[in-house]
Amino acid sequence: MKIITFILLIFALALGGCKTPAEKEKAKKEALKKKAKAELREDNDIDFQAFTGRLRKAVAAKDIKTLTEMMTSDFGYKLSPEAMGSGVFKYWDENNLWPELDGILSEKFVKKGAYMVAPPQFADESLNYDGYRAGIRRVNGSWKFVYFVNG
């Protein structure tokens, strides 16, 4: 009788530790949510924070040399007609866009495709945001300022 009780006790412990299919599915969904949330929160990445901090300081100081190093060579600064590359600083000066750029860069960056964009409204397709926006992405392992456009 003691042996049967012992075997039943071991069997109960073994089954008690197993997850039901519903518990397994719930754990799997939670893991996927955590992974998706981590992917959307690249702005918590230390090198991203350092990059945006340097970018904000360079814009506030109008430090063209530092900004040039932080931008891609085909930096987009006008959509219609399309303009990219050199001439961006002259364009910003002529159109007094430095304060606008400073304001946009002070916004939170969120993921949109391969880019981190600000303001967050631009990433929400349902809002049809068409104001100024900035885009940053990784290029060869480093963050680069890719565009600042309107429209």
C-alpha positions in Angstrom: 0.0 0.0 0.0 2.9 2.4 0.8 4.4 1.7 -2.6 1.2 2.5 -4.4 0.8 5.7 -2.4 4.4 6.7 -3.2 3.9 6.0 -6.9 0.6 8.0 -7.0 2.4 10.9 -5.2 5.3 10.9 -7.7 2.8 10.7 -10.6 0.8 13.7 -9.2 3.9 15.8 -8.8 5.0 15.0 -12.3 1.7 16.0 -13.8 1.3 19.1 -11.6 4.5 20.6 -13.0 3.4 20.3 -16.6 1.9 23.2 -18.4 -1.4 22.9 -20.2 -1.6 23.8 -23.9 -3.5 27.0 -22.9 -0.7 28.0 -20.5 2.0 27.3 -23.1 0.1 29.4 -25.7 -0.3 32.2 -23.2 3.5 32.1 -22.4 4.3 32.1 -26.1 2.1 35.2 -26.8 3.6 37.1 -23.9 7.1 36.3 -25.2 6.1 37.6 -28.7 4.6 40.8 -27.1 7.8 41.4 -25.2 9.9 40.9 -28.3 7.7 43.3 -30.4 7.8 45.9 -27.6 11.6 45.6 -27.4 11.9 46.1 -31.2 9.7 49.2 -31.1 11.8 50.7 -28.3 15.1 51.1 -30.1 15.0 54.6 -28.7 16.1 53.1 -25.4 19.3 51.8 -27.1 22.2 53.6 -25.5 24.0 54.4 -28.7 20.8 55.8 -30.2 20.3 58.0 -27.2 23.9 59.2 -27.4 23.5 59.9 -31.1 20.2 61.9 -30.7 21.8 63.8 -27.8 24.8 64.8 -29.9 22.4 65.6 -32.8 20.3 67.9 -30.7 23.3 69.7 -29.3 24.8 70.1 -32.8 21.5 71.6 -34.2 21.1 73.9 -31.2 24.6 75.2 -31.8 24.3 75.1 -35.6 27.5 73.1 -35.6 27.6 72.4 -39.4 30.8 70.3 -39.2 29.4 67.9 -36.6 26.1 67.7 -38.4 27.8 66.9 -41.7 29.5 63.9 -40.0 26.2 62.7 -38.5 24.3 62.9 -41.8 24.2 60.6 -44.8 25.8 62.0 -48.0 22.4 61.9 -49.7 20.5 63.6 -46.8 17.0 64.5 -47.9 15.8 68.0 -47.1 13.0 68.8 -49.6 10.3 66.6 -51.1 8.8 68.7 -53.8 10.9 69.2 -55.8 13.2 66.6 -54.3 16.4 67.9 -52.9 19.2 66.0 -51.2 22.9 66.2 -50.5 24.7 69.5 -50.3 22.8 72.7 -49.9 20.9 71.6 -46.9 22.4 74.2 -44.5 21.8 77.0 -47.0 18.2 75.9 -47.4 17.7 75.8 -43.6 19.2 79.3 -43.3 17.1 80.7 -46.1 13.9 79.3 -44.8 14.6 79.8 -41.1 14.2 76.1 -40.4 16.7 75.7 -37.6 14.0 76.3 -34.8 11.7 73.9 -36.6 14.4 71.2 -36.8 15.3 71.8 -33.1 11.6 71.3 -32.1 11.2 68.1 -34.2 14.4 66.6 -32.8 13.1 67.3 -29.2 10.2 65.0 -29.9 10.2 61.2 -29.1 11.6 59.0 -31.8 9.6 55.8 -32.8 10.3 53.0 -35.2 8.8 53.2 -38.7 10.1 50.6 -41.1 13.9 50.8 -41.2 13.9 54.3 -39.6 13.5 55.9 -36.3 11.2 58.9 -36.9 10.1 62.0 -35.0 7.5 63.2 -34.3 5.7 59.9 -33.3 2.5 61.1 -35.2 4.4 60.5 -38.5 4.7 56.7 -37.7 0.9 56.4 -37.2 -0.6 55.9 -40.6 -4.1 56.7 -39.4 -3.2 60.3 -38.7 -2.0 61.2 -42.2 0.7 63.5 -40.7 2.2 65.8 -43.3 4.3 68.2 -41.3 8.0 68.4 -40.7 9.6 65.1 -39.8 13.1 63.7 -39.2 14.4 60.3 -39.9 17.4 58.4 -38.5 18.6 54.9 -39.4 21.5 52.6 -39.0 24.0 52.8 -41.8 26.9 50.3 -41.7 26.3 49.8 -37.9 26.2 53.5 -37.0 23.2 55.8 -36.6 22.9 58.5 -39.3 20.6 61.5 -39.7 18.9 60.7 -43.1 16.2 63.3 -43.7 14.3 66.3 -42.4 11.5 67.1 -44.7 8.0 68.7 -44.8 4.9 67.4 -46.6 
